[in-house]
Amino acid sequence: MIAFIRKNSFVLLLLAAFVLSDVLIDWWDPMVTSRRFYKNDFTKTLYHHNWQNHGPVFFGNSAVTGAYIEEKSDSKLIEMGLSYGKLTDLKAILEKGLFHVEGQLVVGIDVHTMIDSLDTDPTYQWFKPWYQPYVYAYRDYFRDSGTELACGLAEGSLKMDAARYKPCLCLSGNAQAGFIQPARLPAPVDR
């Protein structure tokens, strides 16, 4: 056994470093705690209620719950509108103990709330299996943030005043800041 450990010590230490770093990143949970990353609707709900994870709830997709104005309501329900929120999302929230409903649970129903085949936001906490590495689960958001940081370093924008900061789109090609003359626009595509 000792010979096996000595022979494979580099691989074992590399594996231990990977597991330890993933545990530390998972504990830190930058998708929730860091302002650098996109926040999903569930995290925004918790944030706007001082991380309170219990109370009466008005649940539904954002099209339904958008009509409910929490500040003007007498019922004082916590508006938990999720983009493409479905009943299976509510079930997962309750089963994983991410939110505890106290008193009322009002479910706003429309066609989209009842259709389970619609894709929903992959950053919701209930989609990540316990065994999946944190960085792998949110790899797209880490890549985008790293790309923006690298672009900022390339442009020297890290030395800029924070008030003048604009997100870097140098590698995207899909968005362009400013005004484009109509003559320079591409021709519309017939579908």
C-alpha positions in Angstrom: 0.0 0.0 0.0 2.8 2.4 0.9 4.6 1.6 -2.4 1.3 2.4 -4.3 1.0 5.8 -2.5 4.6 6.7 -3.2 4.4 5.6 -6.8 1.2 7.6 -7.4 1.8 10.5 -5.0 1.7 13.2 -7.7 -1.6 12.0 -9.1 -3.1 11.5 -5.6 -2.0 15.0 -4.5 -3.4 16.5 -7.7 -6.7 14.7 -7.0 -6.7 15.9 -3.4 -6.0 19.5 -4.5 -8.8 19.4 -7.1 -11.3 18.0 -4.5 -10.2 20.5 -1.8 -10.4 23.5 -4.2 -13.9 22.4 -5.4 -15.1 22.0 -1.8 -13.8 25.5 -1.0 -15.3 27.1 -4.1 -18.6 25.3 -3.4 -18.5 26.7 0.2 -17.8 30.2 -1.1 -20.6 29.8 -3.7 -19.5 32.7 -6.0 -22.6 32.3 -8.2 -24.6 33.6 -5.2 -22.1 35.7 -3.2 -20.0 37.4 -6.0 -21.4 40.4 -7.9 -19.3 39.3 -10.9 -21.7 36.6 -11.9 -25.2 36.5 -13.3 -27.9 35.9 -10.6 -30.8 33.6 -11.3 -34.3 34.5 -10.2 -34.3 32.3 -7.1 -31.1 34.0 -5.8 -32.5 37.4 -6.6 -35.6 36.6 -4.5 -33.5 35.5 -1.5 -31.3 38.6 -1.9 -34.2 41.0 -2.0 -35.5 39.5 1.2 -32.2 39.6 3.1 -31.5 35.9 2.5 -34.7 34.9 4.3 -35.6 31.5 3.1 -39.0 31.1 4.7 -42.4 32.7 4.6 -45.6 32.8 2.6 -45.0 32.5 -1.1 -46.5 33.4 -4.5 -44.8 31.0 -6.9 -45.0 30.9 -10.7 -43.1 31.7 -13.8 -42.1 35.3 -14.3 -45.0 36.0 -16.7 -47.5 35.2 -14.0 -45.8 36.7 -11.0 -44.9 39.9 -12.8 -48.4 41.1 -12.2 -48.0 40.7 -8.5 -46.5 43.8 -6.8 -45.2 42.7 -3.5 -44.8 46.1 -2.0 -48.4 47.1 -2.7 -50.0 43.8 -1.7 -51.8 43.4 1.6 -51.1 39.6 1.7 -47.3 40.1 2.1 -46.5 37.0 0.0 -42.9 36.7 -1.1 -42.9 36.9 -4.9 -40.9 33.9 -6.2 -41.2 34.3 -10.0 -38.8 32.1 -11.9 -38.0 32.5 -15.6 -39.8 29.5 -17.1 -40.6 28.4 -13.6 -42.5 25.1 -13.4 -44.2 23.0 -10.8 -41.2 20.6 -10.8 -39.0 23.6 -9.8 -41.3 24.3 -6.8 -41.1 20.6 -5.9 -37.3 20.6 -6.0 -37.1 23.8 -4.0 -39.2 22.3 -1.2 -37.6 18.8 -1.3 -34.1 20.2 -1.1 -35.1 22.6 1.7 -34.0 25.7 -0.2 -37.1 27.5 0.9 -39.7 26.7 3.6 -43.2 27.8 3.0 -45.0 29.2 6.0 -48.7 29.9 5.9 -49.8 30.4 2.3 -48.5 29.0 -0.9 -50.1 30.6 -3.9 -49.2 29.1 -7.3 -49.8 31.3 -10.3 -50.7 29.0 -13.1 -50.5 29.6 -16.9 -49.7 27.3 -19.7 -45.9 27.5 -19.2 -46.1 26.6 -15.5 -47.7 23.3 -16.4 -45.4 22.3 -19.3 -42.5 20.3 -17.9 -40.6 20.0 -21.2 -39.6 23.6 -21.4 -36.0 24.3 -20.6 -35.4 26.5 -17.5 -32.4 28.3 -16.1 -29.5 25.8 -15.6 -28.0 27.9 -12.7 -30.9 27.1 -10.3 -29.4 25.4 -7.3 -31.6 22.3 -7.4 -30.2 21.2 -10.8 -26.7 20.6 -9.6 -26.2 17.0 -8.4 -24.1 16.7 -5.2 -21.4 14.8 -6.9 -20.9 17.3 -9.8 -17.9 19.7 -9.4 -19.0 23.3 -8.8 -16.7 24.8 -11.5 -18.0 22.2 -14.0 -21.7 22.9 -13.2 -21.2 26.7 -13.8 -18.4 26.4 -16.4 -20.1 28.8 -18.9 -20.3 31.6 -16.3 -16.7 31.1 -15.2 -15.6 31.1 -18.8 -17.5 34.3 -19.6 -16.1 36.0 -16.5 -12.5 34.8 -17.3 -12.9 36.0 -20.9 -14.0 39.4 -19.7 -11.1 39.6 -17.3 -8.6 38.6 -20.0 -10.1 41.1 -22.4 -9.8 43.8 -19.7 -6.2 42.9 -19.1 -5.5 43.1 -22.8 -7.1 46.5 -23.1 -5.5 47.8 -19.9 -9.0 48.6 -18.5 -8.1 47.3 -15.0 -6.3 50.6 -14.4 -9.5 52.6 -15.4 -11.8 54.3 -12.9 -14.5 51.9 -11.9 -17.2 54.5 -12.7 -16.1 54.4 -16.4 -16.1 50.6 -16.6 -18.0 49.0 -19.5 -18.3 45.2 -19.9 -15.8 44.0 -22.5 -17.4 42.6 -25.7 -14.2 42.3 -27.7 -14.4 38.5 -28.3 -18.2 38.3 -28.7 -18.9 39.8 -32.1 -22.7 39.6 -31.4 -23.1 43.0 -29.8 -21.8 46.3 -30.8 -21.9 49.5 -28.7 -23.0 52.7 -30.4 -25.1 53.6 -33.4 -24.8 51.8 -36.8 -25.7 53.6 -40.0 -28.7 51.8 -41.7 -26.6 51.4 -44.9 -24.1 49.3 -42.9 -26.7 46.9 -41.5 -26.9 43.4 -43.0 -29.8 42.6 -45.2 -32.8 40.9 -43.5 -32.9 37.1 -43.8 -36.1 35.6 -45.2 -37.3 32.7 -43.1 
